[in-house]
Amino acid sequence: MKKNAYFNWSSGKDSALALNYALQSNEFNIQYLFTSINGAFNRVSMHGVRTELVEQQAKKIGIPLIKMELPEMPSMEDYEKIMLEKLLFFKEKGIQDTLFGDIFLEDLRKYREDKLHSLGITAHFPLWKKDTKEMILDFLQLGFKTIVVCVNEQFLDQSFVGRVIDEQFLADLPPNVDPCGENGEFHTFIFDGPIFDEPVTFEIGEIVYKTYPKPKTEDSCTETPNEYGFYFCDLIPI
């Protein structure tokens, strides 16, 4: 019997590939996609994608979308309180399993597993520890199409944002950048592939530069930058 589950949907390529693997495994009945939204801007957290486009993704995938709306700069206490409300919703629906597109981040995986275990929800990670070079090639061979919507200026310059990932994009990446951006180098928006009934359509809008405070640590020194800079490419629904 298939396990009823919800899928943690970021709107990007890792989520899309993990969802594809989960659907192909025939192990899970994915009842919902679950996405965090920045309520102040009505956009996907971190990716900066308009909520309307994520809603189009879910519609064309054919799985209902559940949104978790967060304040602009939520505290951990705020985040966990809002998350708990959503998790209790899934529990009430009889869901005891969930899936993530994480690949490498051990601390994040442990945090997710510990929090979910306390509620009787089991976390699954279809992409865990897979080789990212092989994974991105598999992603392209399967026919997925994704566009880079955010880059971290510590790793990539503005020229990489707004590009569709293909073999030339991968060849242009500096050697210190993971081909899947697993270290936060870039984020993407998936708009076509085998999980979609039809492509999500959009126009490319302006590129915006934003900075965010760097978390303070005991070994921080005044000579290092105290902000992170990111380039965002706006996608406009058609």
TISE-237890 format. One record per residue (C-alpha): residue number from 1; residue in three letters; x, y, z. Coordinates in pm, 1 decimal, decimal comma. Example, Ala and Ser with C-alpha at 12.3 -4.5 7.8 and 13.67 -1.06 7.14 Angstrom:
// residues 2
+-----+---------+----------+----------+----------+
! num ! residuo !        X !        Y !        Z !
+-----+---------+----------+----------+----------+
!   1 !     ALA !   1230,0 !   -450,0 !    780,0 !
!   2 !     SER !   1367,0 !   -106,0 !    714,0 !
+-----+---------+----------+----------+----------+
//
This chain:
// residues 238
+-----+---------+----------+----------+----------+
! num ! residuo !        X !        Y !        Z !
+-----+---------+----------+----------+----------+
!   1 !     MET !      0,0 !      0,0 !      0,0 !
!   2 !     LYS !    127,3 !    347,6 !    -88,2 !
!   3 !     LYS !    213,0 !    586,0 !    194,5 !
!   4 !     ASN !     13,6 !    908,2 !    207,5 !
!   5 !     ALA !    266,8 !   1193,3 !    201,8 !
!   6 !     TYR !    316,3 !   1562,0 !    141,4 !
!   7 !     PHE !    612,0 !   1699,2 !    -52,6 !
!   8 !     ASN !    821,1 !   2000,2 !     53,4 !
!   9 !     TRP !    821,8 !   2202,0 !   -267,8 !
!  10 !     SER !   1078,4 !   2481,6 !   -317,9 !
!  11 !     SER !    975,7 !   2549,2 !   -681,9 !
!  12 !     GLY !   1327,0 !   2459,9 !   -801,0 !
!  13 !     LYS !   1511,0 !   2179,3 !   -974,9 !
!  14 !     ASP !   1603,6 !   1964,1 !   -674,0 !
!  15 !     SER !   1241,0 !   1951,2 !   -564,5 !
!  16 !     ALA !   1132,2 !   1860,9 !   -916,7 !
!  17 !     LEU !   1381,8 !   1576,7 !   -951,9 !
!  18 !     ALA !   1307,4 !   1441,6 !   -603,5 !
!  19 !     LEU !    933,6 !   1453,6 !   -674,4 !
!  20 !     ASN !    988,6 !   1270,8 !  -1002,8 !
!  21 !     TYR !   1185,2 !    996,3 !   -827,5 !
!  22 !     ALA !    917,1 !    968,9 !   -557,7 !
!  23 !     LEU !    637,5 !    936,2 !   -813,3 !
!  24 !     GLN !    832,7 !    680,6 !  -1014,9 !
!  25 !     SER !    905,9 !    472,3 !   -704,4 !
!  26 !     ASN !    534,2 !    403,0 !   -662,1 !
!  27 !     GLU !    591,7 !    407,9 !   -284,1 !
!  28 !     PHE !    409,9 !    732,0 !   -203,6 !
!  29 !     ASN !     72,3 !    888,6 !   -265,7 !
!  30 !     ILE !    173,6 !   1255,8 !   -281,4 !
!  31 !     GLN !   -136,1 !   1442,2 !   -166,4 !
!  32 !     TYR !      3,6 !   1794,8 !   -131,4 !
!  33 !     LEU !    291,7 !   2018,4 !   -230,4 !
!  34 !     PHE !    402,6 !   2234,9 !     62,9 !
!  35 !     THR !    575,9 !   2570,3 !      6,5 !
!  36 !     SER !    699,0 !   2852,8 !    232,0 !
!  37 !     ILE !    591,6 !   3199,8 !    118,4 !
!  38 !     ASN !    728,9 !   3536,8 !    227,5 !
!  39 !     GLY !    400,1 !   3705,8 !    317,2 !
!  40 !     ALA !    542,1 !   4058,2 !    293,3 !
!  41 !     PHE !    634,3 !   4015,4 !    -74,9 !
!  42 !     ASN !    407,8 !   3725,1 !   -175,7 !
!  43 !     ARG !    704,7 !   3530,1 !   -307,1 !
!  44 !     VAL !    870,8 !   3194,3 !   -238,4 !
!  45 !     SER !   1118,2 !   3219,1 !     48,0 !
!  46 !     MET !   1482,8 !   3239,6 !    -74,5 !
!  47 !     HIS !   1393,9 !   3189,2 !   -441,2 !
!  48 !     GLY !   1201,0 !   3513,9 !   -477,9 !
!  49 !     VAL !    952,5 !   3358,4 !   -722,6 !
!  50 !     ARG !    602,2 !   3504,5 !   -736,3 !
!  51 !     THR !    340,4 !   3294,0 !   -561,0 !
!  52 !     GLU !    124,4 !   3289,4 !   -872,6 !
!  53 !     LEU !    393,9 !   3096,1 !  -1059,2 !
!  54 !     VAL !    419,8 !   2833,7 !   -786,0 !
!  55 !     GLU !     42,1 !   2797,1 !   -799,9 !
!  56 !     GLN !     73,4 !   2739,2 !  -1175,9 !
!  57 !     GLN !    338,6 !   2473,1 !  -1112,2 !
!  58 !     ALA !    109,4 !   2284,1 !   -876,2 !
!  59 !     LYS !   -182,7 !   2308,8 !  -1118,8 !
!  60 !     LYS !     21,9 !   2173,7 !  -1409,3 !
!  61 !     ILE !    171,3 !   1897,9 !  -1192,0 !
!  62 !     GLY !   -177,1 !   1808,5 !  -1070,7 !
!  63 !     ILE !   -108,9 !   1810,5 !   -694,7 !
!  64 !     PRO !   -277,1 !   2063,0 !   -458,6 !
!  65 !     LEU !    -53,6 !   2333,5 !   -310,6 !
!  66 !     ILE !    -48,4 !   2420,4 !     60,8 !
!  67 !     LYS !    126,4 !   2751,5 !    139,9 !
!  68 !     MET !    290,5 !   2846,4 !    468,2 !
!  69 !     GLU !    293,6 !   3224,9 !    487,8 !
!  70 !     LEU !    580,5 !   3370,8 !    691,1 !
!  71 !     PRO !    655,3 !   3729,5 !    799,9 !
!  72 !     GLU !    937,7 !   3912,7 !    622,2 !
!  73 !     MET !   1202,4 !   3832,5 !    886,7 !
!  74 !     PRO !   1058,5 !   3551,7 !   1102,4 !
!  75 !     SER !   1225,5 !   3452,2 !   1426,2 !
!  76 !     MET !   1287,9 !   3081,9 !   1482,4 !
!  77 !     GLU !   1003,9 !   3088,3 !   1734,7 !
!  78 !     ASP !    767,2 !   3239,0 !   1474,8 !
!  79 !     TYR !    878,8 !   2989,3 !   1213,3 !
!  80 !     GLU !    827,8 !   2685,8 !   1433,8 !
!  81 !     LYS !    488,5 !   2805,7 !   1556,6 !
!  82 !     ILE !    356,9 !   2857,4 !   1203,3 !
!  83 !     MET !    512,2 !   2530,4 !   1087,5 !
!  84 !     LEU !    347,7 !   2338,4 !   1371,6 !
!  85 !     GLU !      4,0 !   2460,4 !   1261,1 !
!  86 !     LYS !     65,8 !   2326,2 !    910,3 !
!  87 !     LEU !    206,3 !   1995,3 !   1032,2 !
!  88 !     LEU !   -100,0 !   1940,5 !   1249,1 !
!  89 !     PHE !   -312,1 !   1998,9 !    937,3 !
!  90 !     PHE !   -126,7 !   1720,0 !    757,4 !
!  91 !     LYS !   -161,0 !   1491,9 !   1059,4 !
!  92 !     GLU !   -536,1 !   1552,7 !   1063,4 !
!  93 !     LYS !   -541,6 !   1435,7 !    700,9 !
!  94 !     GLY !   -383,0 !   1107,7 !    805,4 !
!  95 !     ILE !    -43,2 !   1188,2 !    654,8 !
!  96 !     GLN !    257,7 !   1037,8 !    832,2 !
!  97 !     ASP !    529,3 !   1077,4 !    567,4 !
!  98 !     THR !    696,3 !   1369,0 !    393,9 !
!  99 !     LEU !    969,6 !   1416,9 !    134,2 !
! 100 !     PHE !   1248,4 !   1671,0 !     81,8 !
! 101 !     GLY !   1488,1 !   1753,8 !   -202,1 !
! 102 !     ASP !   1791,8 !   1793,7 !     27,2 !
! 103 !     ILE !   2118,0 !   1636,2 !    -88,2 !
! 104 !     PHE !   2405,5 !   1703,7 !    151,2 !
! 105 !     LEU !   2321,3 !   1924,8 !    450,2 !
! 106 !     GLU !   2348,3 !   1694,7 !    751,9 !
! 107 !     ASP !   2248,8 !   1952,7 !   1016,0 !
! 108 !     LEU !   1939,6 !   2052,2 !    822,6 !
! 109 !     ARG !   1836,1 !   1691,3 !    772,6 !
! 110 !     LYS !   1875,4 !   1615,7 !   1143,4 !
! 111 !     TYR !   1671,9 !   1925,5 !   1236,3 !
! 112 !     ARG !   1391,2 !   1821,9 !   1001,6 !
! 113 !     GLU !   1391,5 !   1461,1 !   1119,3 !
! 114 !     ASP !   1392,8 !   1550,3 !   1488,0 !
! 115 !     LYS !   1107,4 !   1800,6 !   1461,0 !
! 116 !     LEU !    894,2 !   1571,6 !   1245,3 !
! 117 !     HIS !    962,6 !   1261,6 !   1454,6 !
! 118 !     SER !    812,1 !   1433,6 !   1759,0 !
! 119 !     LEU !    484,3 !   1452,3 !   1564,5 !
! 120 !     GLY !    500,3 !   1100,5 !   1425,9 !
! 121 !     ILE !    594,5 !   1209,5 !   1073,0 !
! 122 !     THR !    874,6 !   1027,7 !    887,0 !
! 123 !     ALA !   1100,3 !   1228,5 !    655,0 !
! 124 !     HIS !   1235,0 !   1084,6 !    327,2 !
! 125 !     PHE !   1516,1 !   1222,6 !    109,0 !
! 126 !     PRO !   1513,4 !   1076,2 !   -245,0 !
! 127 !     LEU !   1827,5 !   1268,5 !   -352,7 !
! 128 !     TRP !   2034,6 !   1211,5 !    -40,0 !
! 129 !     LYS !   2411,0 !   1178,3 !   -104,6 !
! 130 !     LYS !   2367,1 !   1141,3 !   -478,7 !
! 131 !     ASP !   2652,1 !   1265,6 !   -698,0 !
! 132 !     THR !   2543,6 !   1614,5 !   -804,7 !
! 133 !     LYS !   2729,6 !   1602,9 !  -1136,9 !
! 134 !     GLU !   2549,4 !   1283,5 !  -1233,3 !
! 135 !     MET !   2223,1 !   1414,0 !  -1092,6 !
! 136 !     ILE !   2216,2 !   1735,8 !  -1297,2 !
! 137 !     LEU !   2292,2 !   1539,2 !  -1614,3 !
! 138 !     ASP !   2008,7 !   1298,4 !  -1531,8 !
! 139 !     PHE !   1787,1 !   1601,9 !  -1471,6 !
! 140 !     LEU !   1860,3 !   1737,7 !  -1819,5 !
! 141 !     GLN !   1829,0 !   1398,4 !  -1990,2 !
! 142 !     LEU !   1483,4 !   1352,1 !  -1836,6 !
! 143 !     GLY !   1374,4 !   1670,3 !  -2014,7 !
! 144 !     PHE !   1347,0 !   1906,5 !  -1718,7 !
! 145 !     LYS !   1386,8 !   2277,0 !  -1786,0 !
! 146 !     THR !   1477,1 !   2526,0 !  -1515,8 !
! 147 !     ILE !   1587,4 !   2888,9 !  -1498,9 !
! 148 !     VAL !   1824,1 !   3045,6 !  -1244,1 !
! 149 !     VAL !   1628,4 !   3301,4 !  -1041,6 !
! 150 !     CYS !   1881,5 !   3383,4 !   -767,7 !
! 151 !     VAL !   2261,6 !   3380,7 !   -736,9 !
! 152 !     ASN !   2484,3 !   3442,6 !   -437,1 !
! 153 !     GLU !   2747,2 !   3699,5 !   -536,8 !
! 154 !     GLN !   3004,2 !   3523,1 !   -318,7 !
! 155 !     PHE !   3011,4 !   3247,6 !   -581,8 !
! 156 !     LEU !   2866,2 !   3380,6 !   -908,5 !
! 157 !     ASP !   2831,4 !   3714,1 !  -1086,1 !
! 158 !     GLN !   2515,5 !   3868,8 !  -1225,2 !
! 159 !     SER !   2560,1 !   3707,6 !  -1567,7 !
! 160 !     PHE !   2443,8 !   3371,0 !  -1432,6 !
! 161 !     VAL !   2102,4 !   3486,0 !  -1311,2 !
! 162 !     GLY !   1820,5 !   3453,7 !  -1563,0 !
! 163 !     ARG !   1991,3 !   3170,9 !  -1753,2 !
! 164 !     VAL !   1830,6 !   2835,7 !  -1831,4 !
! 165 !     ILE !   2046,1 !   2549,1 !  -1705,8 !
! 166 !     ASP !   2194,6 !   2349,6 !  -1993,8 !
! 167 !     GLU !   2531,7 !   2194,9 !  -2073,1 !
! 168 !     GLN !   2681,7 !   2535,9 !  -2155,4 !
! 169 !     PHE !   2567,8 !   2675,3 !  -1820,1 !
! 170 !     LEU !   2734,5 !   2383,1 !  -1642,7 !
! 171 !     ALA !   3055,0 !   2434,7 !  -1841,8 !
! 172 !     ASP !   3060,6 !   2803,2 !  -1743,8 !
! 173 !     LEU !   3036,4 !   2737,3 !  -1369,2 !
! 174 !     PRO !   3354,2 !   2807,8 !  -1169,6 !
! 175 !     PRO !   3516,6 !   2489,9 !  -1031,4 !
! 176 !     ASN !   3425,6 !   2582,7 !   -672,2 !
! 177 !     VAL !   3050,5 !   2591,9 !   -748,9 !
! 178 !     ASP !   2841,0 !   2279,1 !   -705,0 !
! 179 !     PRO !   2655,5 !   2196,1 !  -1031,0 !
! 180 !     CYS !   2330,5 !   2172,7 !   -833,1 !
! 181 !     GLY !   2402,3 !   2483,2 !   -624,7 !
! 182 !     GLU !   2376,7 !   2270,2 !   -312,3 !
! 183 !     ASN !   2590,3 !   2510,3 !   -109,1 !
! 184 !     GLY !   2352,6 !   2799,9 !   -173,2 !
! 185 !     GLU !   2534,1 !   2929,6 !   -483,1 !
! 186 !     PHE !   2213,0 !   2963,1 !   -685,7 !
! 187 !     HIS !   1842,1 !   2882,7 !   -684,1 !
! 188 !     THR !   1611,8 !   2792,7 !   -971,7 !
! 189 !     PHE !   1253,0 !   2782,3 !  -1095,1 !
! 190 !     ILE !   1140,0 !   2464,8 !  -1271,8 !
! 191 !     PHE !    902,2 !   2528,9 !  -1561,6 !
! 192 !     ASP !    884,9 !   2208,5 !  -1766,3 !
! 193 !     GLY !    959,2 !   1838,0 !  -1746,9 !
! 194 !     PRO !    805,3 !   1491,3 !  -1712,1 !
! 195 !     ILE !    604,4 !   1580,5 !  -1399,0 !
! 196 !     PHE !    418,0 !   1861,9 !  -1581,7 !
! 197 !     ASP !    110,8 !   1830,7 !  -1802,3 !
! 198 !     GLU !    230,5 !   2142,1 !  -1986,7 !
! 199 !     PRO !    500,8 !   2408,3 !  -1933,0 !
! 200 !     VAL !    461,3 !   2700,1 !  -1693,6 !
! 201 !     THR !    476,1 !   3018,3 !  -1901,7 !
! 202 !     PHE !    639,2 !   3344,2 !  -1796,9 !
! 203 !     GLU !    839,2 !   3643,3 !  -1915,6 !
! 204 !     ILE !   1178,0 !   3744,2 !  -1777,7 !
! 205 !     GLY !   1156,7 !   4070,6 !  -1585,0 !
! 206 !     GLU !   1415,7 !   4290,4 !  -1419,0 !
! 207 !     ILE !   1721,1 !   4178,9 !  -1225,8 !
! 208 !     VAL !   1735,0 !   4311,6 !   -868,8 !
! 209 !     TYR !   2028,0 !   4319,3 !   -625,1 !
! 210 !     LYS !   1951,4 !   4270,8 !   -254,4 !
! 211 !     THR !   2159,3 !   4229,9 !     60,2 !
! 212 !     TYR !   2080,9 !   4035,3 !    375,3 !
! 213 !     PRO !   2250,4 !   4046,4 !    717,2 !
! 214 !     LYS !   2512,2 !   3780,5 !    773,5 !
! 215 !     PRO !   2445,9 !   3573,0 !   1088,3 !
! 216 !     LYS !   2671,8 !   3682,8 !   1374,6 !
! 217 !     THR !   2918,7 !   3433,3 !   1516,4 !
! 218 !     GLU !   3170,6 !   3449,9 !   1797,8 !
! 219 !     ASP !   3462,2 !   3447,1 !   1556,5 !
! 220 !     SER !   3320,7 !   3722,0 !   1333,3 !
! 221 !     CYS !   3562,4 !   4008,2 !   1275,0 !
! 222 !     THR !   3498,9 !   4362,0 !   1159,2 !
! 223 !     GLU !   3710,1 !   4314,9 !    846,2 !
! 224 !     THR !   3472,6 !   4062,6 !    688,9 !
! 225 !     PRO !   3154,2 !   4177,1 !    512,0 !
! 226 !     ASN !   2850,7 !   4181,8 !    740,2 !
! 227 !     GLU !   2603,7 !   4128,2 !    454,8 !
! 228 !     TYR !   2535,0 !   3873,9 !    184,3 !
! 229 !     GLY !   2451,9 !   4001,6 !   -164,0 !
! 230 !     PHE !   2216,6 !   3824,5 !   -405,9 !
! 231 !     TYR !   2096,7 !   3889,2 !   -760,8 !
! 232 !     PHE !   1732,1 !   3800,4 !   -827,2 !
! 233 !     CYS !   1569,2 !   3762,9 !  -1167,9 !
! 234 !     ASP !   1200,8 !   3843,4 !  -1160,6 !
! 235 !     LEU !    973,0 !   3608,4 !  -1355,8 !
! 236 !     ILE !    641,3 !   3755,4 !  -1468,1 !
! 237 !     PRO !    344,9 !   3517,3 !  -1519,0 !
! 238 !     ILE !    187,0 !   3522,5 !  -1863,6 !
+-----+---------+----------+----------+----------+
//
